Amino acid sequence: MIGERLAAARRAAGFRSQQSLADRLHVSRETVSRAERAKTEDDLGLVSSTLLAWARECGVSVDALISEDASTAPTVTTESAPASPAVADETRGAA
């Protein structure tokens, strides 16, 4: 289910709580929670810009988040995403 992939990507990217990702996406924790419970894309309730930001923050493609193909399941490498949101803040601040 799509919600499970969103939650897996969040955890793999080092966001321990829904609130920590919500803060980065500038949405409410409830928005993240609702998306992580979604069974289909229609259940997401996310605008495309939020889904794109979610993928970017978690270091995965949007396709990996929404595809039902197991080969595109969210996986995070140290090259594609920071170990933790704090590291991302430091890295982005230096740019």
N, C-alpha and C positions, 0 to 999 in steps of 0.2 A: 504494500500500500504506500501511497505517496507520503503520507504523514510519517510513516516509519523511516523512510529514506531521509526526510527532512530532519528528524530527530537524530538519526545516525550521523548525518553530516555535521550537525551542530556539536554533538559530543566528540566526534573525531577531530574537529577543528579546535577543541579545547574550551568550548563554551560549556561550562558545567551546569549552568542554569538557563532556563528560558529567559529570565530577566536580563542576563548578561548579553545575550544575542539581541533581545528586544531593544536594549539601550543602544547597541551599535547600529541597528536598523532604523532607529527612531520610530518605533511602533510600540504598542503596549504588549505586556507579557501575555495578555489574553489573546492577542493576535497570533503570537508564536504558538501558544498552547492550542488554539483552534486549528492552526495549520498542521501541527504535529498529530492531531487526531483525525485528519482528513483521510478519507478512503479513496477519493478520486480528485482530479484536478478541479472539478466543479465544486467540490467541498472546501477548497482551499481558502477562498475569501481573501486572496492576496492580489494586489495589483502587480502587473508584470515588473514594474520597477523594484518592488519589494522582493519578488522572487529572484530577480537578477542580483540584487544586493545580498540576499541570503547566500546565493551560490558564490559570489565573490568573497564574502566574509569567511565562508567555510572552505574555500579553495577547491571547489568542484564546479563542473559545468551545470547549467540549468538542465540540460539533457539528463545528466546523472541524477538530478533530483526528481524529475518527472517521468523518466522512462521506466517502463515495467521490465525492461531487459536487464537481467541480473548482471550482465557483463558491464553495464554502465553504473552499477551501484556505487554510491559515494565512497571513495577512498581518498585519503589525504596523504600527500607526501610532504616532506619537509620543504621541498621546493615550491609546492603549490599553496601552502598555507602556513601561517605561523604556528608555533607550538602552543601559544596561548594568546588570548586577546590583548594582554598587556604588552607582549612582544610586538604585536601588530601596531599598537599605539606608538611605541617607541620608534619602530621602523618607519611608519608613515610620517611621524614628526620630523624625521631627519631628512626627508626628501625635499 
